[in-house]
Amino acid sequence: MLMKAYNGTFTKKNGEARTMRFVRITDIPETFITSQIKGTGRKATLAEGMELVWDLDTSAFRMFNWKTVDGEIAEIEVDNPFEES
């Protein structure tokens, strides 16, 4: 099954450009999130413009910086990486 994802480039703190294919947390099944995240249950406070996303190419959580976006963010469709087979 296909799901919504995004492809975008932003500038990292060290000045390097990072292009990422990612899924926003709001589009990830809750069961997957709870199986991946360990911690106190407190919400982390993120710097303005930063968003925790799932990087499809590294299969890991990463930060996406919306304040340093370079160009357009494209909405794409990808095979659902969270589906249980």
Wavefront OBJ file of the C-alpha trace (Angstrom):
o trace
v 0.000 0.000 0.000
v 1.236 3.489 -0.807
v 1.587 6.282 1.713
v 2.367 9.994 1.650
v 5.986 11.037 2.089
v 8.131 14.044 1.222
v 11.376 14.781 -0.564
v 13.270 17.917 0.385
v 16.656 19.497 0.918
v 17.757 21.661 3.820
v 21.028 23.077 5.100
v 22.436 21.368 8.192
v 24.089 23.290 11.066
v 27.539 22.576 9.605
v 26.520 24.150 6.272
v 26.145 20.879 4.352
v 23.028 20.300 2.281
v 20.981 17.220 3.163
v 18.369 15.811 0.829
v 15.940 13.537 2.583
v 12.947 11.363 1.692
v 10.857 11.321 4.839
v 7.539 10.582 6.485
v 6.104 13.042 8.988
v 5.364 11.666 12.455
v 1.655 12.410 12.032
v 1.557 9.949 9.092
v 3.302 7.086 10.935
v 1.147 4.415 12.635
v 1.053 4.893 16.412
v 2.003 1.247 16.989
v 5.247 1.730 15.049
v 6.148 4.883 16.983
v 5.614 3.258 20.366
v 7.719 0.253 19.327
v 10.619 2.540 18.323
v 10.659 5.258 20.956
v 11.952 4.608 24.429
v 12.055 7.260 27.078
v 10.259 9.066 29.827
v 7.113 9.852 27.906
v 7.907 13.561 28.023
v 7.770 15.449 24.772
v 11.151 16.780 23.732
v 11.317 20.509 23.113
v 12.598 21.102 19.597
v 14.185 24.264 18.260
v 11.877 26.375 16.115
v 11.580 24.953 12.608
v 12.868 21.503 13.585
v 10.653 18.461 13.072
v 11.261 14.835 13.997
v 10.661 12.693 10.881
v 11.304 9.130 9.700
v 14.120 9.092 7.111
v 13.153 6.505 4.493
v 16.725 6.029 3.229
v 18.327 5.344 6.624
v 15.241 3.790 8.280
v 15.756 5.978 11.320
v 14.361 9.055 13.025
v 16.057 12.287 11.918
v 15.504 16.006 12.338
v 14.295 18.058 9.366
v 14.989 21.799 9.504
v 12.126 23.692 7.873
v 13.899 27.047 8.463
v 16.751 26.216 6.079
v 14.810 24.505 3.265
v 16.454 24.836 -0.139
v 13.894 24.808 -2.948
v 10.541 23.064 -2.860
v 9.400 20.189 -0.674
v 7.796 17.611 -2.963
v 4.972 15.379 -1.749
v 5.595 11.858 -3.036
v 4.024 8.416 -2.648
v 6.102 5.499 -1.401
v 5.463 1.895 -0.490
v 4.397 1.863 3.158
v 7.551 0.956 5.119
v 5.484 0.410 8.292
v 3.252 -2.371 6.975
v 3.701 -5.679 8.695
v 4.197 -8.496 6.218
l 1 2 3 4 5 6 7 8 9 10 11 12 13 14 15 16 17 18 19 20 21 22 23 24 25 26 27 28 29 30 31 32 33 34 35 36 37 38 39 40 41 42 43 44 45 46 47 48 49 50 51 52 53 54 55 56 57 58 59 60 61 62 63 64 65 66 67 68 69 70 71 72 73 74 75 76 77 78 79 80 81 82 83 84 85
